[in-house]
Amino acid sequence: MEVSNTKKPPIELTSHFFTQVSLVADINALPSILAQKEVGYRFKMDVDIAPPNADREDYQVTLRIETEECEGLVKAYDALIEVVGFVLVDQSIPEEGREQTAGVLGSSLLYGAAREYLYTLSLRGPYPAIYLPTTSFIPNERKEETEAPPSTEETKAPSQAAKKKSKRLPKDQ
């Protein structure tokens, strides 16, 4: 299926599945929750990318998310979710940028699937549901670049600044 009047995406998630799902409600958290202490989590995320090989032309992206203790907050659930996806990168993406494109965009798509799955599962539990926060899979050096306030040059000439940063994806994508 193709959608008209839109750009072709640089990747295609051809399939995905969950390899590990665990959600355990901590019965010992109940007294703290009844005392109206705030429930919260820190999330540990790991991404693994396997490049294409002779048997397949897509990247295998694995995203693993776990809850961890967060100081001052009640950890009501121990959660672990791992999702694997197969990501086909468009040939218009330069070869040296394909793995990073698969990792950043593939992880983002898998994160959305994991977020909904974990939310749905925890919604049926005895405690407030877990809703994963918005995040970015852009590597730190690029994340800092995008979070920095715009410079005078970017403010005066946004199209010039956009041209400088568009090296990641071809102009027609």
NULUM-80719 format. One line per 8 residues: number of its first residue (from 0); for each residue x, y, z of C-alpha. Coordinates in steps of 0.001 Angstrom, whole numbers, plus 500000, padded with zeros to 6 digits. Layout:
// NULUM-80719
NUM	X,Y,Z | ...
END
This chain:
// NULUM-80719
0	500000,500000,500000 | 501298,503445,499121 | 500033,506742,500404 | 499913,509524,497849 | 501031,513122,498398 | 503730,512155,500910 | 507448,511517,500748 | 508620,507944,500656
8	510028,507090,504115 | 513743,506275,504268 | 513035,502940,505989 | 510409,500226,506056 | 509699,498132,509129 | 509013,494815,507386 | 508121,492904,510561 | 508500,492982,514314
16	507801,490711,517266 | 508294,490612,521021 | 510939,488170,522246 | 510640,488941,525974 | 507762,490404,527931 | 507667,490445,531710 | 505512,492574,533978 | 505537,491797,537690
24	503485,493865,540142 | 505344,494414,543424 | 502916,493519,546216 | 505229,495322,548673 | 504575,498619,546862 | 500930,498689,547957 | 501434,500328,551402 | 503515,503118,549860
32	500961,503686,547120 | 498117,503734,549670 | 500136,506356,551577 | 499892,508381,548349 | 503576,508222,547500 | 504341,508895,543851 | 504912,505953,541497 | 507718,506350,538971
40	510518,504640,537095 | 513849,505063,535453 | 514090,503177,532169 | 517197,501409,530935 | 517205,500968,527168 | 519595,498993,524997 | 519619,498863,521206 | 521425,496242,519157
48	521726,496442,515373 | 522706,493488,513201 | 523633,494457,509640 | 522291,492693,506566 | 523961,489446,505558 | 523835,487014,502642 | 520437,485662,503754 | 518644,488991,504077
56	518898,492619,502978 | 517363,494246,506052 | 518843,495243,509397 | 517757,493464,512555 | 517120,496008,515305 | 516580,494787,518873 | 515260,497137,521545 | 515277,496111,525204
64	513618,498239,527905 | 513733,497597,531655 | 512401,499496,534641 | 514878,500508,537335 | 514567,502059,540778 | 514197,505829,540807 | 515131,507583,544040 | 512149,509017,545905
72	509572,507175,543795 | 507752,503886,544287 | 508598,501246,541686 | 505302,499375,541500 | 506224,497103,538591 | 509297,495272,537427 | 509033,495418,533672 | 511154,494018,530878
80	510200,494160,527237 | 512304,493237,524235 | 511172,493744,520665 | 512955,492769,517450 | 512266,494419,514125 | 513522,494017,510589 | 514256,497334,508917 | 514777,497785,505198
88	516706,500980,504404 | 516025,502752,501120 | 518879,502483,498621 | 518873,506267,498202 | 520456,506519,501674 | 524266,506562,501363 | 525706,503203,502395 | 527774,504703,505239
96	524601,506134,506834 | 522297,503140,506476 | 523116,501434,509767 | 522599,504629,511749 | 519363,505334,509863 | 518123,501813,510629 | 519143,502194,514268 | 517597,505604,514895
104	514373,505228,512921 | 513944,501483,513527 | 514380,501914,517288 | 511868,504760,517252 | 509255,502584,515547 | 509910,499659,517883 | 509747,501973,520901 | 506227,503028,519902
112	505158,499389,519693 | 506779,498609,523061 | 505199,501690,524638 | 501690,500648,523634 | 502209,497012,524590 | 503605,497856,528046 | 500888,500423,528654 | 498138,497953,527712
120	499577,495215,529928 | 500131,497449,532954 | 496708,499053,532542 | 495222,495717,533651 | 497380,495613,536796 | 496667,496863,540319 | 498824,500011,540032 | 498946,503016,537715
128	499832,502034,534152 | 503366,502467,532816 | 503537,504934,529951 | 507040,505188,528544 | 508222,508787,528164 | 509003,510343,524810 | 512626,509745,523883 | 515074,510074,521037
136	517443,507506,519597 | 519619,510107,517916 | 523201,509592,519140 | 524296,512022,521866 | 526496,514200,519662 | 523593,514815,517274 | 521039,515120,520085 | 523072,517926,521662
144	523295,519627,518284 | 519520,519562,517814 | 518810,520648,521397 | 521099,523671,521224 | 519371,527041,520773 | 519510,528307,517199 | 522495,530473,516365 | 522127,533902,514806
152	523029,532415,511417 | 520234,529841,511704 | 517744,532477,512819 | 518596,534793,509952 | 518806,532118,507253 | 516923,528969,508211 | 517186,527518,504714 | 521009,527814,504838
160	521110,526096,508240 | 518800,523356,506978 | 521126,522725,504024 | 524096,522305,506374 | 522269,519738,508511 | 520685,517801,505626 | 523764,515619,505058 | 522057,512793,506938
168	519390,512214,504298 | 519387,512985,500570 | 517550,516137,499609 | 514797,514299,497685 | 513817,512145,500682
END
